[in-house]
């Protein structure tokens, strides 16, 4: 388009020059005819350029920004999460009915304290809300964003007290069932043998009495060991935190567990990306976690050809560290995913049911979480996030 405009300007200048030449050469017919012919050529040249300009498509005006959906405000108003807008130098602004109800009379004991709790840095955490119904736990998620050049934070608060109470009751019910089963397995023969011991003594059945007493001692020792194991789960040691390079730690775990896997015809592989990854943790406790998971995986892979264990350390989204321990065994049976971390719950004959319970206690004590995830292609995968 700019080139065509330059052609039109050049043609206009040529026409002006030809007109001036024609006026100057009125006394010379030949020069006058030459100027007229040159002017016609310049006019034709300019007309062609003008025609091309006229037929070029005009630029479309910019599209207006999309209008907000008419139902967006209503959806925001009735969202189940309490939402606040946070701008530096201004108090939190409630964006919907759930947020306004939370700070209304009859809900929050101290609305100012609740608003101060909401005015937090970006991140996700569990907080405790002081309400007139007592202390309630909630998940607070704060995100940073920029709107029309202004820095905002958006806070979302989701009360979870009732859900946590339900999960706690279910966990306690499962634990009581397991404890009752384990204790009754020892107390029933102890009570039976204790009741029959006086009769054996009176009858002079020395050998049977000695056997009964030996059984009593064995079952009492088992019950005592059970109590000690329960204490080890319920009272984990406090961690001693330090910056720990992960590659040497995983190599040490590999050296410890690889012989047992090799004896079963299997392999143990580790991967740390990048190799400089480090974690502030208790090295001994984290090593115990990985050993427990490796032993649990080996027991699950018993009898399978070419069992394999893979331990990986990588950074996930949000610069969080993720440790995964995967095997190619049968995996966790459907329906048992929510019970495998319950103390003393086991599906293996002769198992203590403490391996995964200890793993969860230690990982939580180190400030992380542990989850079971289905592994593509089969097997089990445990994901530790810090």
C-alpha angles and dihedrals in degrees: 000000000000090000092054091049089053089053091052091050091049091049091050091051090048091051091050090050092048091050091051090047092050091053091049094050101047089123093054113064095192095053090044091054090048092052091049091050091048090049091052091050091049091047091051090048091051093045091054091051091048090051092053090049092050092053097048113107115256117237112262117243114252114272114253115246113269113270115243115265109261091230096048095089091047092049091049092047093054099038112135091230123078106240130197133181113222121199123173111260095017132089117253112280117219109230102189146019094268091059093046092049091051093060096035122109111280094034114057119041092205112018091186091056091048092051090048088052091052093049093081138136119271113285143081126271144149112252135183118235120208103222134164088253091057134265113336128187122225140171113247117198120182123187129188120224141157120235118187091338094310122116112238136177120206116207123197122189122194119182111222103171096114093046092049092049090052092049091046092052091049091049092049091048091052092046093049090050092052093044092048091050093049095045094046091051088063101033097051096062091038091055092044095049093044090054094049097043096083091052091050091048092050091048093050093238093157098169095047090046091052090050091049092050091048090052090048091052092047094050091045090051090050091051091049091050090049091054091049091051090049090052091052090056098042095045109039117182119260111258124243105219126213138147105276124189106226101211095065090043093053091045089054091050090049091054091050099049102029096082093058091047091047090052088055090049094256141120138229120212130183132194130186118184115216098019090221094065113136134178133201100235146111104283095203094050094045089048089052090051092054093045091052091050091047092051091046090051092049091053090049091051094050112138095012121122116250100358113199134197123196123189116188135180120196142147114258131193115312091029090280119151117242124195117190127191112192134177136180096232128118094287127219114319114250112267095025098081092098095049105046093090093051110113114256094006109132139156094197121094109249094009121142096215090223104105099084093033090057090045092056093046093050095044092050090048088054091054097257141106132234125206137175115235131184112252118225108247094022136290132087130293127190117197120203115193125191 
